[in-house]
Every structure is written in structure tokens, then in C-alpha cells.
Amino acid sequence: MKDFQNEAPDVLFGLPMPMVRAFGLRGVSIGDDRARVRMPFDPMHTNSRGDVHGGALAVLMDCVLSCAVRAHDPRNFGVITIDMSLHFVASSNGELIGSAHCERRGRSPSFARGEVHDPSGLLVALATGTFKLVDRHGTAA
């Protein structure tokens, strides 16, 4: 797996994404059809109970699933989300780690599945997604 841990705060595995800065997402690892992304706890991203909001979990999962789809060549491909299904399993009020695996990469579409865990290993969410790979020039891969 390639290491991208020293990227700018608005870059995720070689691609600039302003939302990455807004949610503090940091790429941990990418390669071999897999990706891991860390999201720090931020009180601005919580619900009325002080737990991480489901929308923040959706951002994390969309990013890590799409990164797994482009894991074969992370700097040269972007991804368009076609569909994502997210299942909330437990609440959390701390840092989260998303991990995903590209189950099938095709010209169109590609499929990935992933999980979110807290640092203790508690499963917080599960997701699957369908994505379209695009080269950095905007054409279908």
C-alpha cells in the first residue's frame, strides 16, 4: 500500500477535495484495491446527543469507498458516486477510521464495500457503493 499521510489538509490520496479539509479527513493507506481514511472527532459534526452525525459518517464512507475504487492508480483517477447504501450500527463520539475494499473495478460501474470502526474496534457503520471511475481529464475510464 502507498503511504499518503503527509498530504495537505485538503488533499486525499493525491486529489484535492475541499470537503476533506472541512471534515479533517486524513488518508492512512491506499493500494491493493483497499483504502483507509481517518476522521477526527469534531463537535461541529455531531448530533443533538453529541455523537458523530450520520451525515458525517456518510461523508467518511463516500470518501473511503471511492478511494478504494481508485486504489489501483490514486493520483490519475477520480470517482463519481452513483449509489451508496449506509447502515448505522452503533453511535460514537470519538475519532473514526473508515476502511474499504473495491470488490469489482469495471469500466463502468465499479463496486466497493466498507466499514467504519472506532479506535477500540467497535463497528459503527457498514456501507456499499457503486461508482464510476473517471480519469483526471474527466472522461470515463
C-alpha positions as CSV (number, residue, x, y, z in Angstrom):
1,M,0.0,0.0,0.0
2,K,1.2,3.5,-0.8
3,D,1.6,6.0,2.1
4,F,0.0,9.4,1.7
5,Q,0.0,10.5,5.4
6,N,1.8,13.8,4.8
7,E,-0.6,15.3,2.4
8,A,-2.0,18.9,2.6
9,P,-5.3,19.1,4.6
10,D,-7.5,19.5,1.5
11,V,-5.9,16.5,-0.4
12,L,-7.0,12.9,-0.2
13,F,-4.6,10.3,-1.8
14,G,-3.3,12.8,-4.3
15,L,-6.5,14.6,-5.3
16,P,-7.6,18.0,-4.0
17,M,-11.0,17.9,-2.2
18,P,-12.2,20.9,-0.2
19,M,-14.6,18.7,1.8
20,V,-11.6,16.7,3.1
21,R,-10.5,19.8,4.9
22,A,-14.0,20.6,6.3
23,F,-14.2,17.1,7.9
24,G,-10.5,16.8,8.7
25,L,-10.2,13.5,6.8
26,R,-6.7,12.1,6.5
27,G,-5.7,9.3,4.2
28,V,-4.0,6.4,6.1
29,S,-3.3,3.9,3.3
30,I,-4.3,3.0,-0.2
31,G,-3.4,0.2,-2.6
32,D,-4.3,-3.4,-3.4
33,D,-7.9,-2.4,-4.0
34,R,-8.2,-1.1,-0.4
35,A,-8.2,2.3,1.3
36,R,-8.2,3.5,4.9
37,V,-9.2,7.0,6.0
38,R,-9.2,8.6,9.4
39,M,-11.8,11.2,10.6
40,P,-11.0,13.0,13.8
41,F,-13.8,13.9,16.2
42,D,-15.2,17.4,15.7
43,P,-18.0,18.8,17.9
44,M,-19.3,20.7,14.8
45,H,-20.1,17.3,13.2
46,T,-22.3,15.9,16.0
47,N,-26.0,15.4,16.5
48,S,-28.1,16.5,19.5
49,R,-26.7,13.7,21.6
50,G,-23.1,14.7,21.0
51,D,-22.4,11.6,18.8
52,V,-20.9,11.8,15.3
53,H,-23.8,12.8,13.0
54,G,-24.9,10.2,10.4
55,G,-24.2,12.8,7.6
56,A,-20.5,12.9,8.8
57,L,-20.4,9.1,8.6
58,A,-21.8,9.3,5.1
59,V,-19.0,11.7,4.1
60,L,-16.4,9.4,5.5
61,M,-17.8,6.3,3.8
62,D,-18.3,8.0,0.4
63,C,-14.7,9.1,0.5
64,V,-13.2,5.8,1.6
65,L,-15.3,3.7,-0.7
66,S,-14.4,5.9,-3.7
67,C,-10.8,5.8,-2.7
68,A,-10.8,2.0,-2.7
69,V,-12.2,2.1,-6.3
70,R,-9.3,4.3,-7.4
71,A,-6.7,2.5,-5.3
72,H,-5.0,0.9,-8.4
73,D,-3.9,4.4,-9.5
74,P,-4.9,7.0,-6.9
75,R,-3.4,10.1,-8.5
76,N,-4.7,9.6,-12.0
77,F,-8.4,8.7,-11.4
78,G,-11.3,10.4,-9.8
79,V,-14.6,8.8,-8.9
80,I,-18.3,9.7,-9.4
81,T,-20.6,8.2,-6.8
82,I,-23.6,6.5,-8.5
83,D,-25.2,4.9,-5.4
84,M,-24.3,4.3,-1.8
85,S,-26.1,2.3,0.9
86,L,-25.2,3.1,4.5
87,H,-26.1,1.1,7.6
88,F,-25.6,2.7,11.1
89,V,-24.7,0.1,13.6
90,A,-23.6,2.0,16.7
91,S,-23.0,5.5,17.9
92,S,-19.6,7.1,18.5
93,N,-18.3,10.3,20.0
94,G,-14.6,10.0,19.0
95,E,-12.2,9.5,16.1
96,L,-13.3,7.1,13.4
97,I,-11.5,5.0,10.9
98,G,-13.1,4.0,7.6
99,S,-11.8,1.1,5.6
100,A,-13.0,-0.2,2.2
101,H,-12.3,-2.7,-0.5
102,C,-13.1,-2.5,-4.2
103,E,-14.9,-5.7,-4.9
104,R,-15.1,-5.2,-8.7
105,R,-13.5,-2.5,-10.8
106,G,-15.1,-2.1,-14.2
107,R,-15.1,0.4,-16.9
108,S,-18.5,1.3,-15.5
109,P,-19.5,0.7,-12.9
110,S,-17.2,-0.4,-10.0
111,F,-18.4,-1.7,-6.6
112,A,-16.9,-1.3,-3.1
113,R,-17.9,-2.1,0.4
114,G,-16.5,-0.8,3.7
115,E,-16.8,-0.3,7.4
116,V,-16.3,2.4,10.0
117,H,-14.8,1.5,13.4
118,D,-13.8,3.5,16.4
119,P,-10.2,3.1,17.7
120,S,-11.3,0.3,20.1
121,G,-12.6,-1.7,17.1
122,L,-16.3,-1.1,17.6
123,L,-18.2,-1.4,14.4
124,V,-20.0,1.9,13.8
125,A,-21.3,1.7,10.2
126,L,-21.3,-0.5,7.1
127,A,-21.7,0.7,3.5
128,T,-21.7,-0.5,-0.1
129,G,-21.4,1.7,-3.1
130,T,-21.5,1.8,-6.9
131,F,-19.0,4.2,-8.6
132,K,-17.9,5.4,-12.0
133,L,-14.1,5.8,-12.5
134,V,-13.0,8.9,-14.4
135,D,-9.5,9.9,-15.5
136,R,-8.3,13.2,-14.3
137,H,-9.3,14.8,-17.6
138,G,-13.0,14.0,-16.9
139,T,-13.5,11.1,-19.3
140,A,-14.8,7.7,-18.4
141,A,-12.1,5.1,-17.6
